[in-house]
Amino acid sequence: MPYGITQSDWDAAKQQARDIMVGRAKVRGMIPYSELTASITAAKFAPHDQRLFDLLGEISSAEDAEGRGMLSVLVVHKSGDMQPGPGFFELAGRLGRDTADILRCWITELHRVHAVWSTR
């Protein structure tokens, strides 16, 4: 497994991150990268860790394939633009989203994910 994390720890971290994001989506919330990383116990990630970005990408790709949208849309910068990082928008483009206007892309996806989870 890349990054020095065992497959079982990676899978556990991915499940923890997904559960945390789903919890936020159910209340139409968001979560800063730093808060998400502090909540994952199966593996340690820094808020600007490429491993975290890859983990979020795997989660969003799987969720999107199931028709639930890009769940990592909820993970945002704690300050500044308070939006997802550039990797989110790169993945969004690969998944067929229109990223010409990243603000519109983000808000559209955020509404999609909130709509799915707030009714479950």
PyMOL commands that set and color helices and strands:
alter all, ss='L'
color gray80, all
select helices_A, chain A and resi 2-4+7-26+33-39+50-65+71-74+86-94+102-117
alter helices_A, ss='H'
color red, helices_A
select strands_A, chain A and resi 31-32+75-76
alter strands_A, ss='S'
color yellow, strands_A
deselect
rebuild
show_as cartoon
